[in-house]
Amino acid sequence: MRFVPLALLLLVPVAAQAAKTLDIYFVDVEGGQATLVVSPSGQTLLIDAGYAGNSGRDALRIAAAAKAAGVKRIDNLLITHFHSDHVGGVKNLLEKLPVGAFLDKGISVETKDYPAEYSAAFSKGQHKVVTPGETIPVKDLKVTVLAAAGKNLEGRGESNAFCAGTQPRVGEEEEGENPQSAAVVIEFGKFRFLDPGDLPYNRELSLLCPQNLIGKIDLYLTSHHGAESPAAIAGMTPRVAIMNNGPRKGGEPEAWKRVHNVPGLEDLWQLHFSIAGGKDANTPDTMIANVDEQCQGVYLKVAAAADGSFTVTNPRNKYSKTYGAK
């Protein structure tokens, strides 16, 4: 009989634990948002819940991602703001998965209240209003609220050299729910992911110019369906961006080009082929989760390691690409 040294046996659980990743599922809700974050411990954070209706389509897609991740509950649900493509799917979601805590930035500035179905949902569970600078408890991760309710976290970041000559847009959207969006950065070891909700141009710019309050990131989910400032994005030096778009919502050619041309960006992946973008303003098909307008709602998955390396996978064609630690 061949014996394995005890020391080697003791190393096996440690190695297995070290191999666990932070998994992020970018769920296709046709231009809204639903991003499922699964920590190495298995705890979950769902950022937004997509639309209501469509026979529960978005909740079914979230549930499919949860099943793929091997999780059966949402520990924390963060609603970035109260537009129907972000909060509408909450009722349908609860029919598929239980939710532990409901988090948001406070009542809608448009209606001066919470959406009725959302308030009915959190009245039966835990509810908390998040504020800039605080952290959302998810084991193994650091989830920091960067912005919420029109305010940014306090402090000073590094000067952003890319801001030279960049000015806020005159007439840019300043009222309504989008500028009120919650934005978070999620850290696992050296890996950093930014989800800015639907912050429009000027609000995103305020986080990054002239001082970069966000810092460097590895993975960037496009904000407001691609309305970003190129200078602001460049200051974060993202390695990879995920275009959060539908076939006819988001991903417009000019917005696509702003992200695609960010200095140092290695790749731009998309949830959908953009019909408006045509052949000139879409990433290669291999890196698009859904290429047809009538689609199966395939998600994109990112698996990140604590050393900062990560892999993006497109389940539609099983294409994946790994970005090594830096």
ABEGO torsion letter per residue (X at the ends): XBBBBAAAAAAAAAAAAAABBBBBBBBBAGGBBBBBBBBAAGBBBBBEAEBBEGGGAAAAAAAAAAAAAGBABBABBBBABBBAAAAAAAAAAAAABBBABBBBAEBBAAAGBBBAAAAAAAAABBBBBBBBGBBBBBBGBBBBBABBGGBBBBEBBBBBAAABGBBBBBGBBABEAAAABBBBBBBBEABBBBBAEABBAAAAAAAAOABBAAEBBABBBBBGGGABBAAAAAAAGBABBBBBBBAABEGBAAAAAAAAABBGBABBBBABBBAAAEAAABBBAAABABABABBAGBBBBBBBBAAGBBBBBBAAAGBBBBBBBX
